[in-house]
Amino acid sequence: MGQPRSPLRFLAPMALVAFGFALVTIVASAGPLAGQTQQSQPAAAAQTTSAERSSSDSTRRAGRRRRSYTVRAGDTLGAIAEETGVPVEELQRLNPDLDPQALGAGEKLKLRQ
């Protein structure tokens, strides 16, 4: 008859099955990514909402006290208005030479008269 059969002929498929089982087990135990479960979404939304409230309250108060704002790289007029609590129209009225499309870092904007 021929040569004896090698035990590797049986071990290779078993190793492949074991690897597949281990992969499925690891992926299943890792759980969903952050914010993807239904239970964590409302909690995250509630935290964001409360954070937004405190942030908007503090920026409104900061907008009343500060007289000027120094533009940072990447700022937009809308973002400045939101951060300071001063409407875009008011920023444009207080800063007539302002070009909203060409805000430069370090530029000072009046927030009130």
Order of alpha helices (4+ residues) and beta strands (2+ residues): alpha-alpha-beta-alpha-alpha-beta
